[in-house]
Amino acid sequence: MGLLTCFLRRSYATKVTSHQAALMARSLPKRESLPGVQDIIVIASGKGGVGKSTVAANFACSLAKLGARVGLLDGDIFGPNIPMLMNVHSEPLVNEKNLMLPPQNYNVKCLSMGMLTPPDGAIIWRGPLVMSAIQRLLKGAQWSPLDVLVIDTPPGTGDVHLSLTQHVPITGVILVSTPHAAALEVTLRGAKMYEKLQVPIYGLVENMRYTICEHCKERSDLYKSQKETLHIGLPETLISLPLDAQIAECGESGVPVVIKHPESEYAKLFNQLAFHIWSKLEAQRQSKETK
């Protein structure tokens, strides 16, 4: 009997046995809460260039303005933006337990690979090193005490997202996208990943939805509504943000819009988002305490 005939006659089990599942689970990291951190909120999108980092920075600062103790972790290993957006470039100090001490600005503790590598250096890593770096930023830092840790993630549904869900319990996800059909479709693919991982999705932040004329203050929508054309179950829209030159200017100067222009339309929308999410978190905590 030839080797090919033997191969064709072999049968393969399609279901994983309990023993096999136990063997595979050994290699997975144990999901543990971060000491002193009450809730973790991920800012995500399958699409790049939609403003996740800007949303993450302004959302974190808005939460801090409500009185919350907030941290901001930059999960984008290859393209970290949080050091520039939050004006935190110094390398973090290390305490006696060999834990990094995240530097603080605008009452937000920040940590990023951009603080640990040269500004002009390129990180050329494969998956295992990326996952190790995420674990180090998460569990190798003294985050405590925090009410909320906001995590800015890279585009896609790759190693960073999977590593986060494997290492720590995520309270919820805020999706970010422009209202463009192509961007929404990719973002919703990312949402499906979190749904499969049983992570709650709070809703969608529509970025660059419209502009406001400086002279007449009239609003002009940049995109048509996609809710009628995309029959794929869009999540709830939490806020719709304008496209404004001040946003880019503030990002490059390292002062978030909600700090530099607290009375702007942009800042008011972020205050609305922060209050909405903070109210949800408080309700969840009270529900756990009564059980």
Secondary structure, DSSP 4 states (H G I P E B T S, - for coil): --HHHHHHH----SS--HHHHHHHHTTSPPP-PPTTEEEEEEEE-SSSSS-HHHHHHHHHHHHHHTT--EEEEE--SSS--HHHHHT--SPPEE-TTS-EE--EETTEEEEEGGGTS-TT------HHHHHHHHHHHHHSB---SEEEEEEE--SSSSHHHHHHHHHS---EEEEEE-S-HHHHHHHHHHHHHHHHTT--EEEEEEEEEEEE-TTT--EEESS---TTT--S-PPPEEEEEEP-HHHHHHHHHT--HHHH-TTSHHHHHHHHHHHHHHHHHHHHHHHHHH-
